[in-house]
Amino acid sequence: MATLGNAKNTIEILQKHHFSFQKKFGQNFLIDGNILGKIVDAAQITEDDCVLEIGPGIGTMTQYLAERARSVIAVEIDKNLIPILQETLSSYDNVKVIHEDVLKVDINHIIQEENDGKPIKVVANLPYYITTPIIMALFENHIALQSITIMVQKEVADRMQAAPGTKDYGALSLAVCYYAKPEIIMKVPASCFMPRPNVDSAVIRLTRYEKPLVEAVDESWLFAVIRASFNQRRKTLLNGLSNAGNLGVSKEKIAEIIAQMGLSPTIRGETLTLEQFTELSNYLFLAKA
């Protein structure tokens, strides 16, 4: 089977199978072999690795991964792509294709079966509309993983590594830096995809920490506090938290805790560091009804 990392071979296989792009799945296939090689390099794939690829499409990046990794598990939601994958990956005996929605798969069970429970590496060219839910599911479900190397919309990559006080900083920035070290590897122009998207992309690697850099009394509570702080971005931290309605702490008590931390009563959530959010959430956890 010819390598797919170019427009000619991609068009040929799509026409052969009469494939139609599904807008609901946000399908944009990479057609630049140079970029594909750099993604696999960035993911630091070795012959010892078991790789989970989310959304293999027609198998373009899967071929590159299969050349380097011990094994590749590719999870694809679109049933129309399964026969194409069977053809494009037919010469690789180290690839397993699963037709399923990755958000509904028991990934830890797969890791147990395919990699004896040892951490895997995740590689993906993610549809823009579902990037955040997939990343958060991988982290919050405590999937055994070493790193996530993904192609995402450039704006999303910027949000993942944004610093406090910047316009891109938000709940996603804090969630990512709680679990992992984010590094933008490269920017990828829209011309490298078929069909061509309306925005440029970026490859970002999230290297999982063995344990979070901060100690939260309750992890899910920490993220509830963070989300409440950013739900009404223009409001002060005090108003954002007291308007959340699901924290069970009075406005007076929240104001008291903010003062106790030495923060201004008019401070906004977007200026707090992860360490400050952790301290705040720990105080609120002890104060909640």
C-alpha positions, 0 to 999 in steps of 0.5 A: 500500500502506498504511503498516504502522506500526500494529496495524490494518494489521498485522493486516489483512496478516497475516490476508490471507496467513494468516500464523502467527508462528514462535516459532523466528524470535523474531518480534515486529513493531513497531506504533508509527509514532512509534518507527519514525520515531525509529529511522530518525532515530537511524540518520541515514539520508540519500538517499545511503545504502545500508541493510542491514535484517536481518529485515524481517518484513512490511516495516514498518520497510522502508517507512520506510527506503525513504522516506529511503535511496537503496537498502535490502537486506532479508534475511529468513529466513522464506519465509512472509514473502516473499510478504507483503514482495512486496506491502507493498514493491511501490510501492518500486523501491529495495528488494531482498529476499533470502530467506536467513539473514543469518549465511550471506550474503556481505554484503561481496559484496552491498555490492560489488554494491549500493554499490560496496564503500562502507560501508553502514548496518545497521538491524534489529529483531533477534530476541533469541535471535540478537542477539549472533551477528549483531552479532559476525558483522558486526564480526568479518567486517569488514563495510564498515559505518558504523553498526548501529542495532538494536532489541534486548532492553533487557538486551542493550543495557545489556550493550553499553554497560556499564562495567567492574565493573558486573553487565552488563559482559562479553565483549559489552561489550568486543567492542562497545567495541572496534569501535564507540561504543555509544549507547542511543537510547531504551527501547521498551515491550513494548506497541509490538510484536505479538505482545507480548514478555515484556520491554522493548526498547531501540534502540542505535546502534553507530557503527563506529570507523575503526580500534579504539581499542586495538592488539591483536597479534592480534584473535582472540586478544584475544577468546579471552582475554576469553572465557576471563576471563568463562567462569567469572565468579566465579573470579579472572582467574588461575584463569579464564585457566589453566582455559581450556585453549586458551591454551597459557600456564602458570598460573605465567606467567599469574600473572607477567604479571598481577603485571607489569601491577601487578594484584592476584593475586586480581583478577577479569576483570570489573574490567579495561578494554579497554585492560588486556585488550589489554595482557594479551592482547599479553603472553599472545600472546608467552608462549604455547607 
